[in-house]
Amino acid sequence: MALAPASGVLPYELISPLFSDYAEKTRFVYLPPGTQAEYQQKESFEFPVGTALVKTFWYPRENGQKHLVETRLLLKRADGWDALPYLWNAEGTDAELSLAGGRLTVEPYLPGGNLGSLDYVIPNKNQCKGCHSVNGKFAPIGPKARNLNRPMDYGLGAVNQLDYWQQAGILAGLPEASARPALADYRDTSQPLDDRAIAYLEINCGHCHRPEGPANTSGLHLTSLEKDPARLGFCKSPVAAGKGSGGLRFDIHPGQPDSSILVYRMEQQNPGVRMPELGRQLLHQEGVALIRQWIAALPGDCSMP
């Protein structure tokens, strides 16, 4: 089934997307006619009431068709954002609202191999709020300037998404190109290793691990805005020990990925230990390899004085 937007609905793409069990994602944004989002340098844009952010998760089939799994709809209402998860039927012809979430078995086919049977978990409405929280209020994760500052083909050749949104009349306050931040694409091996690793951690961990997020009490801030090495986890001891630490002493032990709690938790499959807590059943092989490579290349040590 083709995911063709209606009039007034724009597709968009992120520079570095969240890993979700190797699912592909198609994203759209809709703003009520005559309204604009307000540009924000650090946070998600300030969208007007009536905005819809639409994200559909799907897997490619061997015949080239899309196996549609779920669509997550974020609606901006007068009292804030509302999360509405929809579950697609087996034929991919219709999706029904499923506030309680759900589970279904998919057999995702990827070029080069078959992942086999996957118990795909669709989060319920409250679980959506658990990740989409900034200072206790529901907020989108992806549509930030630094993750949208990339080209996209809207049918007439590639153009910067932010410029296109401005030209389409749905974005106000856009600064000059030189003043716009941009994340690295963690999948692009031609980009600097440090930038790729931080981009990966920000999109996969930073929505919780930030001063304004649900995991702020951990003291671990995994975003590109954090410049304090200790708060990024370098030689930092965990706030709370226990099975989540794997018996290791430091969140990130420079030069030693096997001694880093960050790697340990990324590699775990136990729901009570793994990170992220929600949104994945499978191990992200490429993501773990990236963070291992990054930590192995970090200089310094954690020797006690």
C-alpha positions as CSV (number, residue, x, y, z in Angstrom):
1,M,0.0,0.0,0.0
2,A,1.3,3.4,-0.9
3,L,1.4,6.1,1.8
4,A,0.3,9.1,-0.2
5,P,-0.4,12.2,1.8
6,A,-3.6,14.3,1.3
7,S,-3.4,17.9,0.2
8,G,-1.8,20.1,2.8
9,V,0.1,17.1,4.4
10,L,3.9,17.3,4.1
11,P,6.3,14.4,4.3
12,Y,9.5,14.9,6.4
13,E,12.5,12.9,7.3
14,L,15.0,13.0,10.2
15,I,18.7,13.1,9.9
16,S,19.1,10.5,12.6
17,P,16.0,8.4,13.3
18,L,15.1,6.4,16.4
19,F,15.8,2.7,16.1
20,S,12.6,0.6,16.4
21,D,13.4,-3.0,15.8
22,Y,14.6,-2.3,12.2
23,A,11.2,-0.9,11.2
24,E,11.1,1.7,8.4
25,K,9.1,4.9,9.2
26,T,7.2,7.3,7.0
27,R,6.5,10.7,8.6
28,F,4.1,13.5,7.8
29,V,3.1,16.8,9.3
30,Y,-0.1,18.7,8.9
31,L,-0.9,22.3,10.2
32,P,-4.3,23.9,9.9
33,P,-4.5,26.3,7.0
34,G,-3.2,29.8,7.8
35,T,-1.1,28.6,10.8
36,Q,2.6,28.3,11.4
37,A,5.0,26.5,13.7
38,E,7.4,28.7,15.5
39,Y,11.1,27.9,15.1
40,Q,13.0,26.8,18.2
41,Q,16.7,26.5,18.3
42,K,17.0,23.6,20.8
43,E,13.5,22.1,21.4
44,S,10.9,20.8,19.1
45,F,9.1,23.5,17.2
46,E,6.1,25.2,18.9
47,F,3.3,23.9,16.8
48,P,-0.2,25.5,16.7
49,V,-3.4,23.8,17.9
50,G,-4.7,21.4,15.3
51,T,-1.2,20.2,14.2
52,A,-0.9,16.5,13.4
53,L,2.4,14.6,13.4
54,V,2.0,11.2,11.7
55,K,4.5,8.4,11.9
56,T,3.8,5.0,10.2
57,F,6.0,2.0,11.0
58,W,6.4,-0.7,8.3
59,Y,8.6,-3.5,7.1
60,P,9.6,-4.2,3.5
61,R,8.2,-7.4,2.1
62,E,10.2,-9.6,-0.2
63,N,7.9,-8.6,-3.1
64,G,8.7,-4.9,-2.6
65,Q,5.4,-4.1,-0.9
66,K,5.1,-2.5,2.6
67,H,3.9,-4.5,5.6
68,L,2.2,-1.7,7.5
69,V,2.3,-2.3,11.3
70,E,1.2,0.8,13.2
71,T,0.7,4.5,12.8
72,R,1.3,6.9,15.7
73,L,-0.6,10.1,15.6
74,L,0.3,13.1,17.7
75,L,-2.4,15.7,17.8
76,K,-1.9,19.2,19.2
77,R,-5.1,20.0,21.2
78,A,-5.9,23.2,23.2
79,D,-4.7,21.5,26.4
80,G,-1.5,20.0,24.8
81,W,-0.5,17.0,22.8
82,D,-2.5,13.8,22.5
83,A,-1.1,10.4,21.4
84,L,-3.2,8.1,19.3
85,P,-1.7,4.7,18.3
86,Y,-3.4,2.9,15.3
87,L,-2.9,-0.8,14.5
88,W,-3.0,-1.8,10.8
89,N,-4.9,-4.9,9.6
90,A,-3.1,-7.8,7.9
91,E,-4.0,-6.6,4.5
92,G,-2.7,-3.1,5.1
93,T,-6.1,-1.6,4.0
94,D,-7.2,0.0,7.3
95,A,-5.9,0.9,10.8
96,E,-7.9,1.0,14.0
97,L,-7.3,3.1,17.1
98,S,-5.8,1.0,19.9
99,L,-5.4,3.1,23.0
100,A,-4.4,0.0,25.0
101,G,-1.5,-0.8,22.6
102,G,-1.1,-4.4,21.5
103,R,1.2,-7.1,20.2
104,L,1.4,-8.8,16.8
105,T,3.7,-11.2,15.1
106,V,5.6,-9.9,12.1
107,E,8.1,-11.6,9.9
108,P,10.2,-8.6,8.6
109,Y,12.1,-9.1,5.5
110,L,15.2,-7.0,5.0
111,P,17.6,-6.9,2.0
112,G,20.3,-9.5,2.7
113,G,18.3,-11.6,5.1
114,N,15.2,-12.4,7.1
115,L,15.0,-11.4,10.8
116,G,12.4,-14.2,11.3
117,S,9.5,-13.9,13.6
118,L,9.2,-10.8,15.8
119,D,6.8,-10.1,18.6
120,Y,6.1,-6.5,17.8
121,V,4.9,-4.4,20.7
122,I,2.7,-1.3,20.1
123,P,2.9,1.0,23.2
124,N,-0.3,2.1,24.9
125,K,-1.2,5.8,25.3
126,N,0.4,6.1,28.7
127,Q,3.7,4.5,27.5
128,C,3.8,7.1,24.8
129,K,3.7,9.8,27.4
130,G,6.5,8.1,29.3
131,C,9.0,8.9,26.6
132,H,7.5,12.1,25.2
133,S,8.0,14.1,28.4
134,V,9.8,17.4,28.8
135,N,9.5,19.0,32.2
136,G,6.5,16.8,32.8
137,K,4.6,17.9,29.7
138,F,4.0,15.8,26.6
139,A,6.2,16.9,23.7
140,P,7.3,15.6,20.3
141,I,10.8,14.1,20.0
142,G,11.9,14.2,16.4
143,P,10.9,17.6,14.8
144,K,13.8,19.7,16.2
145,A,15.8,22.0,14.0
146,R,19.0,20.0,14.3
147,N,17.3,16.8,13.2
148,L,15.3,18.4,10.3
149,N,18.2,20.4,8.9
150,R,18.6,18.1,5.8
151,P,17.6,18.0,2.2
152,M,14.5,16.2,1.0
153,D,13.0,15.8,-2.5
154,Y,9.5,17.2,-2.6
155,G,9.1,16.3,-6.3
156,L,11.2,19.0,-7.9
157,G,14.6,18.0,-6.6
158,A,16.3,18.1,-3.2
159,V,15.7,21.2,-1.0
160,N,16.4,21.8,2.6
161,Q,13.4,20.8,4.6
162,L,13.5,23.9,6.9
163,D,13.6,26.2,3.8
164,Y,10.7,24.3,2.3
165,W,8.6,24.6,5.4
166,Q,9.2,28.3,5.4
167,Q,8.4,28.6,1.7
168,A,5.2,26.5,2.3
169,G,4.2,29.1,4.9
170,I,4.2,26.6,7.9
171,L,7.3,27.7,9.7
172,A,8.1,31.2,11.2
173,G,11.3,32.6,12.6
174,L,13.7,30.5,10.6
175,P,17.3,31.9,10.9
176,E,19.9,32.0,8.2
177,A,21.3,28.6,7.2
178,S,24.6,29.3,8.9
179,A,22.8,29.7,12.3
180,R,20.9,26.4,12.2
181,P,22.3,23.4,14.1
182,A,22.5,20.0,12.5
183,L,23.0,16.5,13.9
184,A,25.2,14.0,12.2
185,D,23.7,11.0,10.5
186,Y,24.9,8.2,12.7
187,R,24.5,5.8,9.8
188,D,27.0,7.8,7.6
189,T,30.5,6.4,8.2
190,S,32.0,9.3,6.4
191,Q,31.1,11.6,9.2
192,P,33.2,12.1,12.4
193,L,32.8,9.2,14.9
194,D,32.2,11.5,17.9
195,D,29.4,13.3,16.1
196,R,27.7,10.0,14.9
197,A,27.8,8.5,18.4
198,I,26.4,11.6,20.1
199,A,23.6,11.8,17.4
200,Y,22.8,8.1,18.0
201,L,22.6,8.6,21.8
202,E,20.5,11.8,21.5
203,I,17.8,10.3,19.3
204,N,17.7,6.9,21.1
205,C,18.3,7.9,24.7
206,G,18.3,11.7,25.0
207,H,14.5,12.2,25.2
208,C,14.7,10.6,28.7
209,H,18.4,11.2,29.6
210,R,18.3,15.0,29.8
211,P,17.8,17.6,32.6
212,E,14.2,18.0,31.6
213,G,13.5,14.3,30.9
214,P,12.1,11.4,32.9
215,A,15.6,10.0,33.6
216,N,17.0,13.3,34.9
217,T,17.7,11.8,38.3
218,S,20.3,9.5,36.7
219,G,22.6,12.5,36.1
220,L,23.3,11.1,32.7
221,H,22.5,13.6,29.9
222,L,22.9,12.0,26.5
223,T,22.2,14.9,24.1
224,S,24.3,16.9,21.7
225,L,23.7,20.0,23.9
226,E,25.5,18.5,26.9
227,K,29.2,19.5,26.9
228,D,30.2,18.3,30.4
229,P,32.0,15.0,30.0
230,A,30.9,13.8,33.4
231,R,27.2,14.3,32.6
232,L,27.8,12.5,29.3
233,G,28.8,9.6,31.5
234,F,32.6,9.7,31.2
235,C,34.0,8.1,34.4
236,K,30.6,8.7,36.0
237,S,29.4,6.2,38.6
238,P,25.7,5.3,38.4
239,V,23.4,7.1,40.8
240,A,21.7,3.7,41.7
241,A,23.6,0.5,41.6
242,G,22.0,-2.9,41.2
243,K,21.4,-5.3,38.4
244,G,21.2,-2.4,35.9
245,S,24.9,-1.7,36.4
246,G,26.0,-5.2,35.6
247,G,28.5,-4.9,38.4
248,L,30.4,-2.2,36.4
249,R,31.6,1.1,37.9
250,F,31.3,3.7,35.2
251,D,28.5,4.7,32.7
252,I,31.3,5.2,30.1
253,H,34.8,4.0,30.7
254,P,36.9,5.7,28.0
255,G,38.8,3.1,26.0
256,Q,36.9,0.2,27.5
257,P,33.5,-0.5,26.1
258,D,33.3,-3.9,27.9
259,S,33.6,-2.0,31.2
260,S,30.9,0.6,30.3
261,I,27.4,0.4,31.8
262,L,26.1,2.2,28.7
263,V,27.2,-0.7,26.4
264,Y,26.1,-3.3,28.9
265,R,22.5,-2.0,29.0
266,M,22.3,-1.5,25.3
267,E,23.2,-5.2,24.8
268,Q,20.7,-6.5,27.3
269,Q,17.4,-8.2,26.3
270,N,15.9,-8.4,29.8
271,P,13.1,-5.8,30.0
272,G,14.2,-4.7,33.5
273,V,17.7,-4.0,32.4
274,R,17.8,-3.1,28.7
275,M,18.0,0.4,27.4
276,P,16.0,1.9,25.9
277,E,13.3,0.4,28.1
278,L,10.6,0.7,25.5
279,G,10.5,0.6,21.7
280,R,12.7,-2.3,21.0
281,Q,12.7,-6.1,21.3
282,L,15.8,-6.7,19.1
283,L,19.4,-5.8,19.7
284,H,20.5,-3.0,17.4
285,Q,23.7,-4.5,16.1
286,E,24.9,-1.5,14.2
287,G,24.0,0.9,17.0
288,V,25.9,-1.1,19.6
289,A,28.9,-1.5,17.3
290,L,29.0,2.3,16.8
291,I,28.9,3.1,20.5
292,R,31.5,0.4,21.2
293,Q,33.8,1.9,18.5
294,W,33.3,5.3,19.9
295,I,34.1,4.4,23.5
296,A,37.1,2.3,22.4
297,A,38.5,5.4,20.7
298,L,37.9,7.8,23.7
299,P,41.1,9.0,25.4
300,G,41.7,9.1,29.1
301,D,41.0,6.7,32.0
302,C,39.1,6.5,35.2
303,S,41.9,6.0,37.6
304,M,41.2,7.0,41.1
305,P,43.6,9.6,42.6
